[in-house]
Structures are given as structure tokens and as C-alpha cells.
Amino acid sequence: MKRIFGLLLLILGSILTLLGLLFKLESWELANEMLISGIVMCVTAGILLFSKTFSAMKSQVGAKFKTPLLIIAAGVMLIFFGALSKLESWGYASEMLILGYLLQVIGMLFLIYRALSGRK
């Protein structure tokens, strides 16, 4: 049930975000509200879906990749909020984008290290 709700929330949030971007490009009303609510819905759906996935990772192999995947997920959320801040011309947008991409790179390198360290 949690997974279905998360997927529906993700689909609705994606549609709302795309409509908000379209409204923003055309300078129509309610663009900011659609963007903010759409991205918040997508992040909430991501948290719901990831929590279900991470709670299922009880094996030794799954637990090995849990930390790098959490670092990558934190980077994705920072990139979402940085892009939203950039569209809204809020402060610290560039810093959030840089930190988000940096977290993704660190998470990917950590994931590759964990994957290769298990093979001997």
C-alpha cells in the first residue's frame, strides 16, 4: 500500500512539476506554487519509496550498499531544491547544486569502492 501511494504521489508530483515549469516559461500565474508543491510531492514520494527499499535490505549485500545509496539520495534532494531555488531566484541555489552534485560523486565513488572491495 505504501509503495502504491508513493508511486501515485511521484506521478502526480512529476506532472505538477512539469506543468509548473511550463507555466514558469510562459510567465503565467500559479507557476511558483505548482513548482514548489510538485517538487515537495516528488521528494516525499522518494522518501516513501526509499524507506521501503532500505527496510528490505537486511542481507549483508544490501547493507553494504545502504550508506552510498543514502548519500546519493541526499545529493538528489539537494539538486532538486537547488534547481527550485534557481528557478525562483532564491539565495544559495548555486551552493545547493554544487553540494548536491558533489554528494552524488562521493556516493558513486563510495558505491564503486564497496562493490569492488567485496570481490577478491
Backbone as a ProteinNet text record, in pm:
[ID]
protein_1_A
[PRIMARY]
MKRIFGLLLLILGSILTLLGLLFKLESWELANEMLISGIVMCVTAGILLFSKTFSAMKSQVGAKFKTPLLIIAAGVMLIFFGALSKLESWGYASEMLILGYLLQVIGMLFLIYRALSGRK
[TERTIARY]
82	0	86.8	195.5	285.1	353.3	385.8	452.2	358.6	232.2	135.6	111.9	97.3	79.8	201.6	320.3	442.7	450.9	414.3	417.5	314.7	194.4	92.8	136.6	197.1	246.4	359	444.6	553.1	500	401.3	342.9	274.2	194.1	124.9	223.6	326.1	428.4	504.4	533.7	603.8	518.4	390.4	300.2	289.5	275.2	263.8	392.1	506.8	634.1	648.2	613	621.8	526.5	405.8	312.1	363.4	423	480.7	594.2	677.4	784.4	727.6	624	558.7	499.9	432.6	375	485.3	598.8	709.7	768.9	781.7	835.3	743.3	614.4	517.7	479.9	537.9	510.9	363	300.8	161	152.7	32	11.4	19.4	42.4	48.1	166.7	263.8	379.1	461.8	486	567.7	503.3	373	303.5	303.7	286.8	288.6	426.4	530.6	666.6	698.3	668	700.1	623.2	493.1	414.5	452.9	486.3	527	658.1	755.4	885	873.3	792.4	772	704.9	609.2	544.1	645.2	732.7	832.4	931.4	974.7	1068.7	1001.7	874.9	802	784.4	751.8	737.7	870.5	978.8	1110.7	1145.5	1112	1138.4	1055.6	928.8	843.7	897.5	935.7	983.3	1119.1	1209.3	1340.6	1332.6	1241.6	1230.6	1185.4	1096	1051	1166.7	1245.4	1357.5	1466.1	1499.1	1606.4	1566.7	1440.7	1399.1	1403.5	1395.2	1402.8	1547.2	1643.7	1784.4	1839.6	1807.2	1852.9	1973.6	1995.9	2107.2	2239.9	2347	2479	2512.2	2468.2	2494.4	2416.3	2290.2	2208.7	2258.6	2300.8	2350.4	2481.6	2554.7	2681.8	2662.2	2552	2527.4	2431.8	2388.9	2289.7	2344.8	2463.5	2520.9	2549.3	2612.9	2633.3	2502.4	2401.9	2274.6	2206.3	2221	2167.1	2239.6	2369.8	2446	2400.2	2379.1	2331.5	2191.1	2104.5	1968.4	1969.5	2058.6	2069.7	2117.3	2207.5	2252.5	2141.4	2057.9	1944.8	1847.9	1819.9	1728.4	1786.8	1916.7	1978.7	1973.1	1989.5	1981.8	1840.1	1738.8	1600.5	1574	1612.3	1586.7	1674.6	1794.8	1880.1	1823.5	1768.8	1706.9	1582.4	1504.9	1387.6	1429.2	1533	1580.9	1634.6	1697.5	1749	1634.9	1528.9	1413	1342.2	1338.7	1269.7	1360.6	1486.9	1586.9	1606	1605.2	1631	1780.8	1821.9	1962.8	2014.4	2143.8	2217.7	2178.7	2125.8	2087.2	2210.6	2309.9	2430.8	2504	2506.7	2574.5	2504.5	2370.6	2296.4	2321.4	2325.2	2351.6	2491.6	2590.3	2727.4	2740.1	2682.9	2689.7	2614.8	2501.1	2425.9	2504.2	2565.7	2646.1	2769.4	2828.4	2943.9	2905.9	2789.9	2743.1	2716.9	2664.1	2640.7	2771.5	2870.8	3000.6	3063.6	3060.3	3115.6	3040.4	2907.7	2828.2	2859.2	2876.6	2909.6	3047.9	3146	3279.5	3277.4	3201.7	3188.2	3118.4	3017.9	2946.4	3038.5	3118.6	3213.5	3318	3366.5	3463.9	3405.6	3281.2	3217.6	3194.9	3159.6	3135.5	3264.7	3372.9	3498.5	3571.4	3548.9	3618.4	3564.2	3444.7	3386.9	3437	3489.3	3537.9	3687.7	3725.9	3868	3908.4
-119	0	125.9	121.7	236.8	260.5	152.1	163.1	221.6	179.6	232.5	381.2	418	558.5	640	586.2	655.9	675.9	572.4	584.5	685.2	683.4	780.8	922.6	939.6	1070.4	1117.2	1024.4	1057.1	1099.8	1027.5	1061.5	1197.5	1219.3	1346.8	1461.5	1440.4	1543.1	1574.5	1471.9	1494.4	1575.1	1541.3	1615.6	1760.5	1780.7	1916	1996	1930.6	1998.5	2037.5	1946.3	1979.1	2091.4	2089.9	2199	2330.4	2324	2443.9	2501.1	2412.4	2458.8	2523.4	2463.3	2521.1	2658.1	2667.9	2795.5	2898.3	2853.2	2944.5	2997.6	2910.4	2954.1	3054.7	3037.5	3126.2	3245.3	3253.1	3361.2	3370.5	3254.7	3251.1	3249.2	3270.2	3269.1	3126.3	3116.1	2990.8	2901.2	2952.8	2869.8	2834.2	2930.8	2906	2803.6	2817.3	2724.5	2582.4	2571.3	2437.9	2374.9	2454.1	2401.2	2354.8	2438.3	2404	2279.9	2275.8	2159.9	2033.8	2046.4	1928.9	1870	1955.1	1905	1847.3	1910	1854.8	1717.7	1701.4	1570.8	1466.9	1504.6	1410.2	1368.8	1464.1	1431.7	1342.3	1373.1	1289.1	1147.4	1136.1	1003.4	929.6	1002.1	939.7	886.8	963.4	918.2	794	794	676.4	552.9	569.7	454.6	406.2	499.7	459.8	394	441.4	380.4	235.8	208.7	70.9	-14.2	42.4	-31.4	-57.1	45.9	29.9	-60.3	-64.9	-155.1	-300.7	-321.5	-457.3	-505.5	-415.2	-452	-507.4	-629.7	-689.8	-781.6	-818.7	-908.5	-833.3	-908	-847.7	-768.3	-816	-745.9	-615	-617.3	-496.3	-393.7	-438.6	-346.9	-282.1	-350	-298.4	-173.4	-168.4	-56.8	47.9	31.7	122	263.9	278.5	411.2	487.5	425.7	501.1	543.8	460	496.3	609.7	613.8	726	856.5	850.1	969.5	1019.6	927.6	965.8	1025.3	967.2	1019.3	1160	1184.2	1319	1418.3	1374.7	1460.6	1493	1394.2	1417.6	1518.6	1506.6	1602.1	1743.5	1755.9	1888.1	1947.1	1863.1	1911.1	1956.8	1882.3	1925.1	2061.2	2076.4	2202.7	2315.4	2282.4	2383.2	2430.6	2337.1	2376.2	2461	2423.7	2503.3	2642.8	2651.2	2781	2864.6	2798.6	2869.4	2925.5	2846.7	2894.5	3009.9	3006	3108.8	3227.2	3220.9	3324.8	3346.5	3237.9	3244.6	3235.8	3264.7	3260.7	3118.8	3105.6	2980	2868.2	2902.6	2799.7	2731.8	2809.9	2752.8	2663.2	2705.1	2624.1	2490.8	2493.1	2367.5	2274.5	2331	2247.8	2188.1	2268.8	2219.1	2111.1	2134.3	2036	1907.9	1921.3	1803.4	1718.2	1783.4	1708.2	1647.2	1720.2	1667.2	1544.2	1549.5	1432.3	1313.3	1339.8	1229.4	1166.2	1248	1193.6	1113.5	1166.8	1095	963.8	967.7	846.1	742.2	787.8	693.2	630.6	712.3	658.1	560.3	593.7	505.1	375.3	385.7	267.3	177.5	236.9	158.7	92.9	167.8	111.6	-7.4	7.4	-101.8	-222.8	-197.3	-308.8	-383.7	-309	-372.9	-432.8	-380.7	-434.2	-571.4	-604	-734.1	-845.9	-809.8	-910.3	-930.7	-1053.9	-1083.2	-1204.3
0	0	0	80.6	87.1	-47.8	-115.8	-245.9	-351	-351.4	-447.6	-421.8	-294.2	-259.5	-301.5	-280.8	-320.5	-470.5	-546.3	-692.3	-742.6	-685.6	-726.1	-692	-575.9	-535.8	-627.8	-668.9	-760.1	-896.5	-947.8	-1077.9	-1071.5	-967.4	-952.5	-934.3	-854.8	-835	-962.1	-1042.7	-1169.7	-1265.9	-1273.2	-1361.5	-1315.4	-1184.9	-1131.2	-1154.2	-1140.5	-1164.5	-1311.1	-1401.6	-1544.3	-1582.5	-1528.3	-1555.1	-1496.9	-1379	-1318.8	-1402.4	-1459.4	-1548	-1673.8	-1728.5	-1846.2	-1813	-1699.1	-1657	-1631.5	-1576.5	-1549.1	-1679	-1778.3	-1907.4	-1976.4	-1959.6	-2022.9	-1934.8	-1814.8	-1718.4	-1681.9	-1662.3	-1621.8	-1469.8	-1419.5	-1274.8	-1219.7	-1093.1	-1016.4	-1052.1	-1126.4	-1163	-1040.2	-954.2	-835.9	-743.2	-723	-633.8	-690.1	-821.8	-883.1	-873.1	-895.3	-885.2	-744.1	-647.6	-508.8	-464.2	-490.2	-446.3	-523.3	-651.2	-729.1	-680.9	-653	-606	-465.4	-381	-246.2	-255.1	-345.9	-364.4	-412.4	-507.1	-557.7	-448.9	-367.8	-259.6	-155.5	-122	-26.6	-80.6	-208.8	-269.9	-270.2	-296.6	-293.3	-156.1	-52.6	84.7	116.2	75.2	98.7	26.6	-99.2	-176.6	-128.4	-93.1	-44.4	92.5	178.2	310.8	299.8	206.2	183.1	130.1	39.2	-19.3	84.4	163.6	261.5	377.1	410.9	517.6	470.5	339.6	285.4	271.5	285.8	269.1	399.4	430.4	555.1	532.3	409.4	382.5	392.8	394.4	406.1	279.6	164	39.2	35	75.4	76.3	175.4	291	393.8	350.6	265.9	217.5	131	58.2	-33.1	23.3	146.6	203.6	221.6	277.9	302.7	173	72	-52.1	-119.8	-112.6	-174	-98.4	32.8	110	77.6	56.2	18.4	-118.3	-212.1	-345.4	-337.5	-255.2	-239.9	-179.8	-83.5	-26.2	-132.4	-219	-328.6	-426.8	-455.5	-546.6	-486.9	-357.1	-293.2	-293.3	-269	-273.8	-414.1	-515.5	-653.5	-685.5	-640.4	-662.1	-598.7	-472.7	-405.7	-460.9	-506	-569	-701.3	-779.7	-907	-882.6	-782.4	-748.2	-702.6	-621.4	-575.4	-691	-786.8	-903.6	-987.5	-1005.4	-1081.5	-1011.8	-879	-802.4	-768.7	-808.3	-780.4	-630.7	-555.1	-412.2	-388.4	-268.9	-234.9	-217.1	-228.3	-207.6	-304.2	-419.7	-516.5	-575.1	-612.7	-672.2	-573.2	-448.1	-346.3	-325.5	-327.3	-312.3	-430.6	-551.7	-669.5	-664.9	-629.8	-623	-516.5	-398.6	-291.1	-328	-396.9	-439.4	-537.5	-636.9	-733.8	-667.7	-573.4	-501.5	-419.4	-353.3	-278.3	-370.6	-488.1	-581.7	-626.7	-655.8	-697.9	-584.4	-462.1	-347.1	-325.3	-336.5	-320.4	-426.8	-550.8	-658.3	-637.4	-598.8	-573.2	-456.1	-352.1	-236.5	-276.4	-363.7	-411.8	-493.6	-580.2	-660.7	-571.2	-471.1	-377.6	-302.1	-253.4	-180.3	-269.9	-395.5	-488.5	-521.6	-539.7	-575.8	-456.7	-336.2	-219.5	-178.6	-217.3	-184.1	-273.7	-391.3	-486.9	-466.3	-437.6	-418.4	-495.8
[MASK]
++++++++++++++++++++++++++++++++++++++++++++++++++++++++++++++++++++++++++++++++++++++++++++++++++++++++++++++++++++++++

